[in-house]
Amino acid sequence: MPPRHIAIVMDGNGRWAKARHRPRTIGHRAGARAVNRCIDWCLDRGIEALTLFAFSSENWQRPQDEVSALMQLFMRALDREVEELARRGVRLRFIGERQAFSDPIQQRMQRAEQHTASGTHLQLNIAASYGGRWDIVQACRRLAAQVANGELQVAHIDEPRLSQAMCLADLPPPDLFIRTGGEQRISNFLLWQMAYTELYFTDAFWPDMDAAELDRAMHWFNTRERRFGLISEQLKAGAAS
């Protein structure tokens, strides 16, 4: 069974550019083209949801010229791609601390979400100024506010209720996580949501990501036995019943 939801850390844009003796910004532009290839692949294979880690909470600490270039690329991509996403039935959503962005970018985010709201073929989530720890904290704050307002009792806070206060609560958790660029860590991405996600790491830099590499990740995923805390015999017995 293919994964319903795929989450990706798109790593290696800068190193891809460096290997070609080009500025890091060229790598980010090449990475934007890889995003389009990934969306095409998901649409072709019937993937329900794709979540891309575009810009982390920590990325604001990068050199200012790189951050500025990324913001310009972000705005151009929003202006250029939204119409095509809507035409293809892709629903776009941004998760993260949106207030960290400039007003023009926030306005473009909102317009893009509104313009693609009727899409039913793929739910595309862009994690921007996002961190898994931030996600957990903001969920706790929501529940704490409900307790303070007398809407919720502390004894009623459990895992399902906390999950419903997190980003992407309306989607199934990611089945498959992919990280490009050779690093083998999740880097504060969807910490709560990926408790039972299968983790796939590839040395390919993100700008080189194509259908063949994504197919390799899919093949690897299909070899996994997903037990969710059970043992193999229990899974076999459940499948037989």
C-alpha positions, 0 to 999 in steps of 0.5 A: 500500500502506498503512503498516504502522507509523505513528509520531506526535508529538502536538504542540499541546495547549497551544497549542490550549488557549491559543487558547481561553483555557483552561489547558494541562491542558484541552488535554491532556485534549482530546489524550487524546480525539484518541488514541481517534480515532486508534486508531479510525482505525488499526483501521478501516484495518488499520494493524498498529502505532501508536507515540505520543510521549506524554512525552519524556525532556525533558518532565520539565523542564516546570513541575511543575504541568503535569507533575503534571497530566499524570501524573494524566491518564496514570493516569486514562487507564490505569484508564479505557481499558485494558478497552476496548483489550483488548475491541477487540484492541489490545495496549498496550506502553510504551517508555521509561525506566519507572523515572522514573515513580512506583511506582503508574504503573509498576504500572498500566503493567504491568497494562495490558500484561498485560491487553491482551497477547492483542490482535492487531488493533493494536500500540499503543506509548506512548513515555513518558519516552522519547528516541531517544538514550536508546534508542540508549544503552541498546541499546549498554549491552546489547551491551556487557554481552554483550561483558563477559560473554563472550557476544558478540564486538565484531567481531560487533556490526553494524547488525542486532544493534544494531537487535535491542537497540533498542525496538520491535525486533519491529516493522517500522520506522515507514513514516509519521511524523506531527507535528501542531502545525506544527513540522517536526522529529522531537524525539529520537523513534525516531532509529534506527528512522526512518532511512527513514520518510516525514515528514509535518507538519501545522499542525493541533493534536493535539486537532483531529486526526481521520479527515479529517486522518489520511486526508490524511496517508495520501493523501500517503504513497501519493504517495511513492516509497520507494526505500531508497537505490535509483533509480526504474528499479531499483524498476520493474525489481524490480516487473516481475520 
